[in-house]
Amino acid sequence: MVAPDGSQIGVKTKEEALWLANQLDMDLVEVAPEAKPPVCRLMDYGKFRYEQSVKNRESRKNQVKTVIKEVKYRPKIDDHDFDTKNKKAVSFLMEGHKVKVTMMFRGREVTHPEFGRALLDRMVAELEGIAVVETPPSLEGRNMTMLLVPDPKAKARRKAAARAANDEAAAEEAAAEIESAAEVESANAELSAEEALDDASVDGDAAVIEAEPVEG
């Protein structure tokens, strides 16, 4: 039998265990029924179930759901549309999704698949450092498809860049604080010097007055 804090209570009969659970206003839960003798634990079972459900929800939140997005191209696509679709693919990849790239051929275009393949190769080259090819291009009917996944090194690079930016910002803030402190110190020094000159001027005037003869 196990106590709520995990310490061992020892071997108890069923009646003794139930009596102790009733005295402590706790539940008696069998946690290892196959053990000899079976192991039971004293606990607040309702609280335990609630904590488990919270942990499960948090675990599901932290799970990265891989979704396959699709971007479609045509062999005769113009440069503007090509760049627009590439940006869309980059957006999906930055969100952690896989991207299925489909090159669609119409009519006799399928007789020259090398034109579509050249565009896919161009796309891969432009997305270097952002995506890697998981499934290379293959022709299926009138479509040529390939699968891209986020470059695992890209995330590390973004984190390193973010850290560098934070360090730079912290250094600039520290430099600004030092400069501000120096300006305050300089202003205080100037003020002290002016006060010292004023005091010296007053002392000089007093000395002159004391030195003047008194007329009878």
Secondary structure as UniProt FT lines:
FT   TURN            4..5
FT   HELIX           14..23
FT   TURN            24..25
FT   STRAND          27..32
FT   TURN            33..34
FT   STRAND          39..43
FT   HELIX           45..62
FT   STRAND          68..73
FT   TURN            75..76
FT   HELIX           79..94
FT   TURN            95..96
FT   STRAND          98..104
FT   HELIX           107..111
FT   HELIX           113..126
FT   TURN            127..130
FT   STRAND          131..140
FT   TURN            141..142
FT   STRAND          143..150
FT   HELIX           152..211
//
